[in-house]
Amino acid sequence: MTSETKKPEFWETAFTEKQEMWGFEPAKSAVVAKDLFIQHSIKQVLIPGIGYGRNAQVFRDAGMTVTGIEISQTAIDMARKHYGTDTTIYHGSVTDMPFDARQYDGIFCYALLHLLGSAEREKVIQDCYKQLSENGYMVFTAISKTAPTYGKGKYVSKDRYEILDGVTLYFYDKESIEAEFGNAGLVEVTEVEENFPFFLITCKKVAAQTRGQ
Ligand SMILES: C[S@@+](CC[C@H](N)C(=O)[O-])C[C@H]1O[C@@H](n2cnc3c(N)ncnc32)[C@H](O)[C@@H]1O
């Protein structure tokens, strides 16, 4: 079995054994994204890899409607238990997006993209961009090559290492962010210290006439 196919099992086991492993406080990046979304009057937020919902709550508290995508049914059950049942959470892999035909004016994706392989990352970025409405913003966080775990574990491909059985991480730098998000409305890259050094990657979908289409 490849590491790709082991991932659903990995997350099921992790949530079953460790339950609310990151607590109930939102990540710093979620608060930054929420402030950006408020500034731009964003109302409909998609969260791929929503986990058990700790980051979703800051957006809901600010009056936004949240929709999630999550591979672990255990995490979805925990989200329902803690935050209620009025949020749509699609059970499946982000690599199978889209799950609906809706447009979102905000997308927030925390610590998920770097778990995927190159073709999967490209598809997820483009699928998110397609579901972003004009003038909408999407914010991704992903691990940086400055993390102490960079280069540890089993080498898979350039900047990609299997650090645990079933968890492979792709480590970003500014060049790889530009290469992967250049076609997806990249507007800003900043650094944020979460449990690891992360990049906060902000993209905006400009209106078609501004893009000259
Ligand atoms: C590092 S965790 C971050 C969770 C959440 N964003 C948080 O911080 O509370 C990654 C999340 O993405 C989910 N996940 C991993 N691979 C996925 C995939 N291919 N499709 C959808 N969700 C996935 C995991 O189950 C987990 O909830």
The ligand as a Tripos MOL2 file, in Angstrom:
@<TRIPOS>MOLECULE
LIG
   27    29     1     0     0
SMALL
NO_CHARGES

@<TRIPOS>ATOM
      1 C1         -3.1200   18.9460    9.8900 C.3       1 LIG1
      2 S1         -4.8320   18.6810    9.9970 S.3       1 LIG1
      3 C2         -5.5320   20.2770   10.1960 C.3       1 LIG1
      4 C3         -6.9480   20.2000   10.7150 C.3       1 LIG1
      5 C4         -7.6640   21.5160   10.9200 C.3       1 LIG1
      6 N1         -7.5190   22.3520    9.7680 N.3       1 LIG1
      7 C5         -7.2480   22.1620   12.2100 C.2       1 LIG1
      8 O1         -6.1670   22.7230   12.2740 O.co2     1 LIG1
      9 O2         -7.9950   22.0700   13.1670 O.co2     1 LIG1
     10 C6         -5.2810   18.2090    8.3880 C.3       1 LIG1
     11 C7         -6.7600   17.8910    8.2720 C.3       1 LIG1
     12 O3         -7.0450   17.5750    6.9290 O.3       1 LIG1
     13 C8         -7.7290   16.3310    6.8800 C.3       1 LIG1
     14 N2         -7.3070   15.6980    5.6270 N.ar      1 LIG1
     15 C9         -6.1250   15.0990    5.3570 C.ar      1 LIG1
     16 N3         -6.0820   14.7120    4.0790 N.ar      1 LIG1
     17 C10        -7.2780   15.0720    3.5280 C.ar      1 LIG1
     18 C11        -7.8350   14.9580    2.2370 C.ar      1 LIG1
     19 N4         -7.1610   14.3740    1.2450 N.pl3     1 LIG1
     20 N5         -9.0850   15.4430    2.0290 N.ar      1 LIG1
     21 C12        -9.7960   16.0420    3.0310 C.ar      1 LIG1
     22 N6         -9.3100   16.1900    4.2780 N.ar      1 LIG1
     23 C13        -8.0690   15.7130    4.5270 C.ar      1 LIG1
     24 C14        -7.3120   15.5690    8.1090 C.3       1 LIG1
     25 O4         -8.2420   14.5800    8.4810 O.3       1 LIG1
     26 C15        -7.2250   16.7110    9.1090 C.3       1 LIG1
     27 O5         -8.4720   17.0030    9.6660 O.3       1 LIG1
@<TRIPOS>BOND
     1     1     2 1
     2     2     3 1
     3     2    10 1
     4     3     4 1
     5     4     5 1
     6     5     6 1
     7     5     7 1
     8     7     8 2
     9     7     9 1
    10    10    11 1
    11    11    12 1
    12    11    26 1
    13    12    13 1
    14    13    14 1
    15    13    24 1
    16    14    15 ar
    17    14    23 ar
    18    15    16 ar
    19    16    17 ar
    20    17    18 ar
    21    17    23 ar
    22    18    19 1
    23    18    20 ar
    24    20    21 ar
    25    21    22 ar
    26    22    23 ar
    27    24    25 1
    28    24    26 1
    29    26    27 1
@<TRIPOS>SUBSTRUCTURE
     1 LIG1         1 GROUP 0 **** ****
